[in-house]
Amino acid sequence: MIKSSPSSDLINNKLCVCKNKLNKKINFGNLPIVNNYTSKINLKKYPVIISQCEKCQLIHLKYTLPDKLLFPSNYSYLSGHSKEKINNFKSILHKIEKFSKKNDPKILDIGSNDGAFLELVKNKYSKVLGIEPTNCADITINKRIDTIKSPLNFQLAKKIVNKYSKFDFIIATNILAHTNNIGGILKSIKLLLNKKGLSIIEVQNLYDLISQKGFDSIHHEHKAYFTLSSIMQVMKNFGLYIFDAEKLSVHGGILRVYVSPNKKKIRKRLKKILNKEDDKKIFTKLKKLNQFRKKFNYKIKKLLVNLKKNKKKIYGVGAAPRACVFLNSCNITNKQVNLIGEVPQSIKCNKYVPGTNIMVKNENKIITDKPDYVIILAWHLVKIIITLLTQKGYEGSYIVPLPSLRIIKGKKIS
């Protein structure tokens, strides 16, 4: 039975960050807080309803939850556990090396998590600072990396300027989608960035999400869903100007934008991305995605139930946020999927996937228990996961849920 969510928890967003009305609505169902892994079953869920701004066309959750609920002190996501994330951090460091005109530039990482990025940076440069509100900051501090354990707002930004002066580079990877304070963060970046400085910001690419049928990326932690057009408009409102952008395949598709506090000549590849966007039609695309979600829920549940009738053992792999969304949206329980495998060092192990009665275990149980099927919940990493499990000795079959449902037999990778 789903516990009712107290209305006092919900924040009703009547206006976009640009101060214009959020209109239109699409209900993507009820979901738990996706990183709220505990040793007790917690079925509390909240509505996920998206809206669109009348002016800048930004897609935004109509109802959000306070940051203290979404990102508690015991926040379970650690970027250092993701090889994909580490490789992406290396590419950002390469960009800093390319653009820097100083031998030892000052670098700020907003939302530094466990310090995985700054740890790489420290091997090259010495003047670094992280900002992280959760207990992940303690991990960074233990690495002897200067870190402020607090959420970024304009008052804190002023204190940082007084103590550290301004920064040559400000990095923010997937932060703007995760906050109720987009305006405060952008205002802070404007204050903290040198006049000739560069901010490298990454957000999920909404067009990629839609094309890949990625409804499992729509949840409370993602409060805003950006296109290049909409993020450029939002930035401009705060005196920040995107002059270059690129599309990357990380986490199923992200936009990396290059931001200056001054107007600069727009690069060709940015124009190329913009020319393929039409945000006035994107809400209709999201309606179709929600229709797909409902049909898919029935289809995958039927498949799993039929496999269980035939006495098949099914495990999952990858306890990322998208796994939580997928399992809850499809109403999957431990009767269909016995457990979810995760990297051994994860603090999610021996805890329940939020909103379900499915427990997370060391992924090595997939090797020892030899389930008939493994459902790949981190489906954007399908080739990597199959290669890894095959190397470890797993010989069963794989269920890949998205973008289209398919079963891969044995050791084949396609």
C-alpha positions, 0 to 999 in steps of 0.5 A, spaced: 500 500 500 502 506 498 503 511 503 500 518 502 504 524 501 503 530 505 501 536 501 506 540 505 512 536 502 510 539 495 512 545 492 507 548 487 511 552 482 507 557 479 512 561 475 518 559 471 525 561 473 524 567 468 518 569 472 513 567 467 507 562 467 508 554 467 502 552 463 500 545 460 500 539 464 502 531 463 502 526 469 507 521 469 505 518 475 507 517 482 514 516 484 518 515 491 524 519 492 529 516 487 535 516 492 532 514 498 535 507 499 534 505 506 534 498 510 526 498 511 521 498 505 518 505 504 513 506 499 511 513 500 510 516 493 509 523 490 506 526 483 510 527 477 507 532 473 511 536 468 509 543 465 512 548 460 514 555 460 509 560 456 515 564 454 522 560 454 519 554 453 523 550 459 520 544 461 519 544 469 516 540 474 509 543 476 510 540 483 517 539 486 520 537 493 525 541 498 532 540 497 533 537 504 528 531 502 531 530 495 539 531 497 539 529 505 546 528 508 546 521 507 545 522 499 547 515 496 549 517 489 557 517 488 560 520 482 566 516 483 563 509 482 561 511 475 567 509 470 562 513 465 562 519 469 570 519 471 571 519 463 567 525 462 570 528 468 577 527 464 574 530 458 572 536 462 579 537 465 582 536 458 577 542 456 580 546 462 587 545 459 586 547 452 582 554 454 586 556 460 591 562 459 594 561 466 599 555 469 595 554 475 587 557 474 582 557 479 577 552 479 570 551 482 566 545 482 559 546 484 555 540 486 562 536 487 559 530 490 565 525 492 570 530 489 571 525 483 572 531 479 577 535 483 581 529 485 583 529 477 584 536 477 588 536 483 593 532 479 594 538 475 592 544 478 592 546 485 587 552 486 581 548 487 574 549 491 568 544 491 561 546 494 557 540 496 551 540 501 551 533 503 555 528 507 559 526 500 563 533 502 566 529 507 569 524 502 572 530 498 574 533 505 578 527 507 581 527 500 584 534 503 580 538 497 578 544 499 570 543 500 564 548 502 559 543 505 553 547 504 548 549 498 550 554 493 546 561 494 548 568 493 549 569 500 554 564 500 557 566 493 559 573 496 562 570 502 566 566 497 568 572 493 571 575 499 575 569 501 577 566 495 576 572 490 573 570 483 574 563 479 577 562 472 573 556 471 566 554 474 564 547 473 557 545 474 555 538 471 548 536 472 546 541 477 541 546 474 536 540 473 537 538 480 535 545 484 529 549 486 534 555 486 536 555 478 536 563 479 540 563 485 545 558 482 546 562 475 546 569 479 552 566 483 556 564 477 555 570 474 558 573 481 564 568 482 566 568 475 572 572 472 570 577 467 574 573 462 572 566 465 569 560 463 563 556 466 562 549 463 555 546 465 552 540 463 545 538 463 541 532 460 539 533 453 531 533 453 531 531 445 535 525 447 531 523 452 525 523 448 528 520 442 530 514 446 524 513 450 527 515 456 521 516 461 525 513 466 529 519 467 523 523 469 523 524 476 523 529 482 531 530 482 530 532 475 526 539 476 528 542 469 529 539 463 533 543 458 534 543 451 539 548 448 534 553 446 531 553 453 538 553 457 540 559 452 534 563 454 535 562 461 542 563 462 541 570 458 536 572 463 542 572 468 547 576 464 550 569 462 552 567 455 552 560 451 557 561 445 558 554 444 555 547 445 556 540 444 552 533 445 555 528 448 552 520 449 554 520 457 548 518 461 544 517 455 545 524 452 547 530 455 548 537 453 555 541 455 555 548 454 560 553 454 558 560 458 561 566 458 559 573 462 560 577 456 557 576 449 561 572 444 561 570 437 556 563 437 560 557 434 558 553 428 556 547 432 552 551 437 548 553 431 547 546 428 544 544 434 539 549 435 537 549 428 534 542 429 530 544 435 523 546 435 521 547 443 514 549 441 513 542 439 516 538 444 510 538 449 506 534 444 512 529 444 512 529 451 505 527 451 507 521 446 512 519 451 507 518 456 503 514 452 508 510 450 510 509 458 503 506 459 503 501 454 510 499 455 508 498 463 503 493 461 508 490 456 514 489 460 510 486 466 506 481 462 513 479 460 516 478 467 510 475 469 510 470 464 517 468 465 516 467 472 510 462 471 515 458 467 520 458 473 525 463 471 529 466 476 530 474 474 535 479 477 536 486 475 543 490 475 544 497 476 541 501 482 541 508 478 535 513 479 532 510 472 532 503 475 528 506 481 523 510 476 522 504 471 521 499 477 515 503 480 512 506 474 511 499 471 509 496 478 514 491 479 516 487 485 520 482 488 515 477 485 518 479 478 525 481 479 528 478 485 534 483 487 538 488 483 545 487 483 550 493 484 557 495 485 560 492 491 562 498 494 555 502 493 552 504 500 545 502 496 547 494 497 543 491 502 537 496 502 531 497 498 530 500 492 525 506 494 518 505 493 519 497 492 520 491 496 526 489 492 533 489 495 539 491 492 545 486 493 552 485 491 552 484 483 557 478 484 550 474 486 549 474 479 555 470 478 554 466 484 546 465 483 546 464 476 539 467 474 536 465 468 535 473 466 538 479 468 534 485 466 539 491 465 536 497 468 542 502 466 540 500 459 544 506 456 550 502 458 548 495 455 554 493 452 559 495 458 554 491 462 554 485 458 561 485 457 563 485 464 558 480 466 560 475 461 568 476 463 565 474 470 562 468 467 555 469 467 552 465 461 544 467 462 540 472 457 539 479 458 532 483 458 534 490 455 528 494 456 529 501 453 529 504 448 525 498 445 524 492 449 529 486 447 532 479 449 539 478 448 541 470 448 547 468 452 553 472 451 551 476 444 552 483 444 548 487 439 
